[in-house]
Structures are given as C-alpha cells and as structure tokens.
C-alpha cells in the first residue's frame, strides 16, 4: 500500500521529540508480559525513524529511559537494558548506512560500563553522518539536566571565566547536554497521557504539544503524519502577536 502524501516540507517540523508511552498498557490489554510491549515498542521506533527521515524531519529525540525509570521492578529494568543493547548491536549498522547521526543525552555516571561503551560507540561511529539526527534521551531527566547546567555555570563563575551578571538564557542553553541541537518544534506523547514527565523542560518552552491516544507499539508513519498535520495547523507565536488576527 503506498504511503500517504508527505506533508509540505516548508511546514514540516525540523525537530520532533517523542515521549514513547504505553508499552505496558499495550501488552496488558493483550494479556502479554510487559517486556513484549517494550519489544513491540522497539519495532515502532524503527518505523518512526524510517518515516521521519523520509518525511524530511532533521532531528528526532526519543525519551528511551528516564532517570525515574530505575524505580521500576529490577526484572523490567533488566529487560529494558537488554533491549537497548540489542537495538544498538542490531540496528546501529543499518542506521549508519542510512546516514543517521546518533546522539545521547542524560547522565552517564554510574551506568553499566557495557551500556556506556555502546552509547559511545554509537555516537563515534555515526558522528560524521549528515542525515537524520537521532537523539536518545537515556537515563535522562530535564530537571537533572538543568541542574547539571547550573553546576557547569557555577564552575565557570568559580574559575573567574564568567560573572553572575554575565549569565543569560543563552549561557544556560550552552551548558545543557546537547547545546548544538535545536529546540523541538513538536513534542508528541503517545497513550493519551497529557504531561511532559520531566522531558526537555527547558527546550520545550515554545514547542507545540500533540497528545495522541495510540499506544506506542501501534505508532506508525500514519500516526506521525497525523501529528505533523495538527502541528501544521497551529500558529506559532513565540510570545508575540498572531500575524493575521493581531489577538
């Protein structure tokens, strides 16, 4: 079956961030173990990366594992770590061939050494690619990221390379985990939940938010295009007046 029409490039968001929610509920609704929902979620991720690249999206950020997810049962955390290992080992070569550049944001201190090595390997292998940039938010929390930025700024002040009066919003942005990645134009959350859950709080100040009822394992190109079309109907003001109505 042919793909639906690609939305016009000039109105396609440059950066889409996704909170991939609903794996467990998808599995529960089918009488399956939660890990099966996570496995199907990886399949949905593959579909979404492929679709995003074809549509013309330049950056896609996925909330793969939050800093708060460590509180889940140890068995489930172990299964999630196993899925991450397999995704990098099995999919990294294909992503590289497709020109995808992979970036990782989040806290890496005290991570399992093997996981840490895999993340570094993925970034190093793909760093020169000029296609879609896939930003993986792993062991990530926005408040934690902002705290790290504040610590970096405090270190500069303590060293005398920066004064308190010189600190600006740009200073904070430059001290975040990936200062070279543009802020997301569109944030999508699946499963019907309507909150950001400590995801990209600084970067999402003027992002358009689209909440979809679909559980993440069922997310596909059609769902992505539907979210983009809703985005295209929004009027982004960035705190200013509407261009047409002046309201």
C-alpha positions, 0 to 999 in steps of 0.5 A: 500500500503506498504511503500517504502524501508527505506533508509540505516540507516548508511546514514540516517540523525540523525537530520532533521529540517523542515521549514513547508511552504505553508499552505496558498498557499495550501488552496488558490489554493483550494479556502479554508480559510487559517486556513484549510491549517494550519489544513491540515498542522497539519495532515502532521506533524503527518505523518512526525513524524510517518515516521521519527521515523520509518525511524530511524531519532533521532531528528526532529525540526519543525519551528511551529511559528516564532517570525515574525509570530505575524505580521500576521492578529490577526484572523490567529494568533488566529487560529494558537494558537488554533491549537497548543493547540489542537495538544498538548491536542490531540496528546501529549498522543499518542506521549508519548506512542510512546516514543517521547521526546518533546522539545521547543525552542524560547522565552517564555516571554510574551506568553499566560500563557495557551500556556506556561503551555502546552509547559511545560507540554509537555516537563515534561511529555515526558522528560524521553522518549528515542525515537524520539526527537521532537523539536518545534521551537515556537515563535522562531527566530535564530537571537533572539536566538543568541542574547539571547546567547550573553546576557547569555555570557555577564552575565557570563563575568559580574559575573567574571565566564568567560573572553572575551578571554575565549569565543569560538564557543563552549561557544556560542553553550552552551548558545543557547536554546537547547545546548544538541541537535545536529546540523541538518544534513538536513534542508528541506523547503517545497513550493519551497521557497529557504531561511532559514527565520531566522531558526537555523542560527547558527546550520545550518552552515554545514547542507545540504539544500533540497528545495522541491516544495510540499506544506506542507499539501501534505508532506508525508513519500514519500516526506521525503524519497525523501529528505533523498535520495538527502541528501544521495547523497551529500558529506559532507565536513565540510570545508575540502577536498572531500575524493575521488576527493581531489577538 
